[in-house]
Amino acid sequence: MTVLSPLIMIALIAVVAYLTQLNNNKKRSISVLDQTGLLEEVFQNTDNTTYNYLTNSSLEEAKVLVKAQEDYGLLYIPKQVDSTSASKGIIFYSEESPSLTVMSSLERSLEKKMTDLELESNGVDLDMINSSRISIDIAQETFSGETTSKIDNVLKLAFGGMAGYLLFMFIIIYGNMIMRSVIEEKTSRIIEVIISSVKPIQLMMGKIIGTSLAGITQFIIWIILGGVLMTVVSAIFGISIIDMHTPQQEIMQQAVQSPEFESKLKLGFMAFQNLPIANLIVAFMFFFVGGYLLYSSLYAAIGAAVDNETDTQQFMMPILMPLILAVYVGVFTVIEDPHGTVSTVFSFIPFTSPVVMLMRIPFGVPIWQQLLSLALLIGTFVFTVWFAAKIYRVGILMYGKKPSYKELYKWLKY
Amino acid sequence: MDNLLVAEAVSKKFGDFKALNDVSIAVPKGSIFGLLGPNGAGKTTLIRIINQITMPDTGRVMLDGKALHQEHIKDIGYLPEERGLYKSMKVGEQALYLAQLKGMSKAEAKQRLKYWFDKLEIGDWWNKKIQELSKGQAQKIQFVVTVLHRPKLLIFDEPFSGFDPINANLIKDEILQLRDEGATVIFSTHRMESVEELCDHIALINKSNKILDGKLTDIQRQYKTNTFEVGLQTADVDGVTRAIRDRFEVLPATFKNLNDDLKLNVKLNGGATSNDLLTFLTSKAEVHHFVEVIPSASDIFIETVKNN
């Protein structure tokens, strides 16, 4: 599965990409019956859509004609009595209901042209409007003189969010794996054979460390294999996933061509340089390891306390709640104000701090806060490992009924 | 005689439940020591304490004269009652892994495994997964893994469960051979006939307390009732029976044999010896069968537990 998963993922992406392209490549022609005579150059032919203007025919004739030609549809623009009724009476006839993108593109083109016509007819000089359009871009600078930009914040959020989310996913996936492997050792009854050779805490820690190393290896294999396959697939099928024709991409392309983009790119690069990269990397390692160990030891304890996976639900909730809370707090409050009370407090509470702190760090968190939070995390982690080891030591040899919280408390004293 | 393992006044509580109360045992070197007791008596707790899986609340356990220590793990081979193997792991790989956990080198483990697999004729299972084997086959692997590192002390908890009679015999012979090669064996079971066959010493634990221990033959002597099985051939069955009843206490016969006219269990009371009985019997009829009734481990077990 380790090797197969990325293969399947890539195959899926390739299929989706291919299908999307196939869908977009469908050539369609749209007939336009324009009785106003004013909209001749409104619709420009594109790669996939051709427009043909019908002249001198009535609506009924046009409908018959378009249907016979098997065109995609007929756009009917009736003669306007006055400009206020301009938006009314325009109808698109087609065999089946037209696609949303086609309709919105038609609407956009018509709107722009008709607005312009309306403005002109009211005696407004269009050139003047265009030339007096002003675009504002407020430059940002810190008091110490560093130039920042909005891209800064976006980038910081992206980095922090990615780090926090990665940790969240890692805990859930590999925590579960640890739990299942503990349950497996219990149900296959090998556990007593093993712990007559190693101490339960050695077994538990070995399992946690081993599983996380396996997880990291798996991640790396996925990334490398995924990268290689992606290149190979794009080369073979000639599908460049990057230039897939989607409306967003067209907008992107326009943005790239605009002269503003270059300066934005520069700003973005500067923003990247402004990130506390070294701090981010070091903090990521510490908080990632701390948070992972904290939660995975609890997962191991749950695995030891129950006999089968269906019994785990009751104990999973208290673990998942703070984790999910951390992600929500991280996403909602850190965007709002990375140094606000809520996000600061949550970046100190050990069960949420790894995720929330990782999200905050790109915005610059004083070192003392990071160290304090880390110290709290390590303290709690030592405690949970001790706690989990107690539960684990007793739980792995207990079979039969599902223990209650009260019984778990008793186990601590065995 | 030297004792390999000595447990002194071991007590263990789980919450309010007292699993072991002041239990002491001494396992002589080179013996097979039967650890007996009803379900839930505390046998497994004691065995787990010896394996350092659980720590005793009070008391101490000495192995070879030294208090139990992490290093002793490789001196003990333990076959738990609740046993199993990783189901989707290959037999060979798994055996090597478990042997290495006991401190063997990979090369040494491989060589020893080959010896045992050949001996038990299971060499072709090396690349099979445990889940492809039957329960009895998996038990064989488990046995090999337990004894592989040549431990001084072997602990078997219900070793014969899951084996058919042929394989149970095979394993029994292996256990005896290991004992002859110098290993000491602690043997916990409910199957009393195997206790009689194997054990030199026993200890009986009931309701967390040790209620009996010692050499099996000594205990049997202590529990014997001076009863003899008697098989006679005579024409006058009623007359002879009456004559014996007049002098001795007669119990219903429990043994079987083929061609005796009269079968009795005779209990000697008040200083009468077996010779007295035999002389009396030969004067009355022809004696074909004359055996002292030795109390079985099962009888001793049931009687002591009941009286306790």
Interface residues (C-beta under 8 A of the other chain):
Chain A: E184 E185 S188 R189 I190 E192 V193 I194 I195 S196 S197 V198 K199 P200 L397 Y399 K410 K413 Y414
Chain B: F14 G15 R48 N51 Q52 I53 Q70 I73 I76 Y78 P80 E82 R83 G84 L85 Y86 K87 L98 L101 K102 Q142 V145
